[in-house]
Amino acid sequence: MAGKSDGRPSIYPTLLYADAKAAIRQLTEALGFTELSVYEGEDGAVVHAELAQGNGAVMLGSKGTGSAFDGAMKGAGPTGVYIVVDDVDAHHRRAVEHGVEILMPPTDQDYGSRDYMARDAEGNVWSFGTYAPEIGA
């Protein structure tokens, strides 16, 4: 299975933003992502970026680049992404300190997770929690 033997995730949520540079700032400063790489076009638009959180990552770029993915995503609505974090309350505090819109405060769930939900500046919904599903060998 791809990604299983070398420790790399095999699934990367991919999002497009009208202001990808602002999204990268919000995701790194407020939501604790680590910038892995950012590639810009000649016009300064973010063509491709990779941000990590724990052992997972997301890819993102700018809307309006004319790429095949940009065309396929035209008119797409917000995306929802779930991220596993160790300390939901500390993560939530950081998001609040940076003015992130909180949709649900840290809440204990019936299935054993503690999580919260936030919306980024362009409407994508990010859920952060302690639940990490086991993926079979």
Buried (B, 14 or more C-beta within 10 A) or exposed (E): EEEEEEEEBEEEBBBBBEBBBEBBBBBBBBBBBEEEEBEBBEEEBBBBBBBBBBEBBBBBBBBEBEBEEBEEBEEEEEBEBBBBBEEBEEBBEBBBEEEBEBEEEBEEEEEEBBBBBBBBBBEBBBBBBBEEEEEEE
